[in-house]
Amino acid sequence: MKNQVLVKKYTQGLVNTIKDEKELGAVRQQLLDFKNMLSTQEDLYDILTSPFLPALKKTEITAEILAMGSFKEKVSRFIVLIVKNGRLSILVDILEFLPELWNEENGISTFEVFSVVPLTGEQKKKLEKKLERLEKKPVSLIFKNDPSLIGGLLIRRKNIIYDVSLKGDLMKLKEKIIEG
């Protein structure tokens, strides 16, 4: 739970500095590039997260690495901030939460759509239009595969779930049989 609060705090701070969708894409890509670099250089990640190395030294190392790359100043400051504060371990969570929080701040509802097989482009557009009518505002859909559904869809927005899956139907039937 504590990590979720930290992730939201840092992500909110970052979102507040981003001007538009184009800049969001650029910032997110550079953060992904940095994360990918750390995943290929495990020694560097270990150094930047070590409790034995002073924060000032970690900040200097991070600044040198960022200077060698073509990172924008905004991204560099953010990365240095999370390294300095010992929060590098939540970078992956920040990257995952960033588009959702951006959408929320801009009046766009984000839905996760789970299906057994990938949906076609036409099916995605149709679902998007229906959800926009339901929400009465723009929506953003994140598609994920879930073989356990057997068939149909499971659509989730925050704590609201629309279950139109075969698995969901079978669970309802099971409950009715148990109740008698």
C-alpha positions in Angstrom: 0.0 0.0 0.0 2.8 2.4 0.9 4.4 1.9 -2.6 1.1 2.8 -4.3 1.0 6.1 -2.4 4.6 6.8 -3.4 4.0 5.8 -7.0 1.0 8.1 -7.3 2.9 11.0 -5.6 5.9 10.8 -8.0 3.7 10.1 -11.0 1.4 13.1 -10.2 4.5 15.3 -9.9 5.7 14.2 -13.3 2.3 14.5 -14.9 2.0 18.1 -13.6 5.1 19.0 -15.6 4.0 17.6 -18.9 2.3 19.9 -21.4 0.7 17.7 -24.0 0.3 14.2 -25.3 3.4 14.5 -27.5 5.6 15.4 -24.6 4.0 12.6 -22.5 5.1 10.1 -25.2 8.7 11.5 -25.3 9.0 11.5 -21.5 7.6 8.0 -21.2 10.0 6.7 -23.9 13.0 8.2 -22.3 12.0 6.7 -18.9 11.6 3.4 -20.6 15.0 3.7 -22.2 16.6 4.4 -18.8 14.7 1.4 -17.2 15.8 -0.8 -20.1 19.4 0.3 -19.6 19.2 -0.5 -15.9 17.8 -4.0 -16.7 20.7 -4.8 -19.0 23.3 -3.4 -16.6 22.4 -5.0 -13.3 25.6 -3.8 -11.6 24.6 -0.2 -12.2 21.1 -0.9 -10.8 22.7 -2.5 -7.7 25.0 0.5 -7.2 22.1 3.1 -7.6 19.9 1.2 -5.1 22.7 0.2 -2.6 22.0 1.4 1.0 25.8 1.6 1.5 26.5 4.3 -1.1 25.6 7.9 -0.1 22.7 9.6 -2.0 25.1 12.3 -3.2 27.4 9.8 -4.9 24.4 8.0 -6.5 23.1 11.3 -7.8 26.5 12.1 -9.3 26.7 8.7 -11.0 23.2 9.1 -12.3 23.9 12.6 -13.6 27.0 11.4 -15.5 25.1 8.6 -17.1 22.2 10.8 -18.1 24.7 13.4 -19.6 26.1 10.7 -21.8 22.7 9.9 -23.2 20.3 12.2 -25.0 17.9 12.6 -22.1 15.8 15.7 -21.9 16.4 18.0 -18.8 12.9 17.2 -17.4 13.5 13.5 -17.6 17.0 13.8 -16.1 15.8 15.8 -13.2 13.0 13.3 -12.5 15.4 10.3 -12.6 18.0 12.1 -10.4 15.2 12.9 -7.9 14.0 9.3 -7.6 17.6 8.0 -7.3 18.4 10.7 -4.7 15.3 9.8 -2.7 16.0 6.0 -2.9 12.9 5.4 -5.1 14.4 3.9 -8.2 12.7 0.6 -7.3 9.3 2.1 -8.1 10.3 3.4 -11.6 8.5 0.4 -13.3 5.3 1.2 -11.4 5.6 4.8 -12.3 5.9 3.9 -15.9 2.8 1.7 -15.7 0.7 4.3 -13.9 1.8 7.3 -16.0 -0.6 6.9 -18.9 -3.5 6.1 -16.6 -2.9 9.2 -14.5 -2.4 11.4 -17.5 -5.7 10.2 -18.9 -7.5 10.8 -15.6 -6.1 14.3 -15.4 -7.3 15.0 -18.9 -10.8 13.6 -18.5 -10.3 10.3 -20.3 -11.5 7.1 -18.7 -9.0 4.2 -18.8 -10.4 0.6 -19.1 -8.5 -2.7 -19.1 -10.1 -5.2 -21.5 -9.3 -8.9 -21.0 -10.1 -11.4 -23.7 -9.0 -15.0 -24.5 -7.7 -14.0 -27.9 -6.6 -10.6 -29.3 -9.5 -8.5 -30.6 -9.5 -7.3 -34.2 -9.2 -3.6 -35.0 -12.9 -3.4 -35.8 -13.9 -5.1 -32.5 -11.6 -2.7 -30.6 -13.2 0.4 -32.3 -16.7 -0.9 -31.7 -16.0 -1.5 -28.0 -14.3 1.9 -27.6 -17.4 3.7 -29.1 -19.8 1.8 -26.8 -17.7 2.6 -23.8 -17.5 6.3 -24.8 -21.3 6.4 -25.1 -21.6 4.7 -21.7 -19.1 7.1 -20.0 -20.1 10.2 -22.0 -16.5 11.1 -22.5 -13.4 9.8 -24.3 -11.9 6.5 -23.2 -8.6 4.7 -23.4 -8.5 1.0 -23.7 -5.6 -1.3 -22.6 -6.0 -4.8 -24.1 -4.7 -7.9 -22.3 -5.1 -11.6 -23.0 -6.5 -13.9 -20.3 -6.9 -17.6 -21.4 -8.7 -18.4 -18.2 -11.8 -16.5 -19.4 -12.7 -19.3 -21.9 -14.7 -16.8 -24.0 -16.1 -13.3 -23.9 -14.6 -10.2 -22.2 -13.8 -8.9 -18.8 -13.7 -5.1 -18.7 -12.3 -3.2 -15.7 -12.2 0.5 -14.8 -10.7 1.1 -11.3 -13.0 -1.0 -9.1 -15.9 -1.4 -11.6 -15.9 -4.7 -13.5 -18.1 -5.6 -16.4 -17.9 -9.4 -16.7 -19.3 -10.7 -20.0 -17.2 -13.8 -20.1 -18.1 -17.5 -20.2 -16.0 -18.0 -17.0 -18.2 -15.3 -15.3 -21.4 -17.0 -16.5 -20.2 -20.4 -15.2 -19.4 -18.9 -11.8 -22.9 -17.3 -11.6 -24.4 -20.6 -12.5 -22.3 -22.4 -9.9 -23.5 -19.9 -7.2 -27.2 -20.5 -8.2 -26.7 -24.3 -8.0 -25.0 -24.0 -4.6 -27.8 -21.7 -3.3 -30.4 -24.3 -4.4 
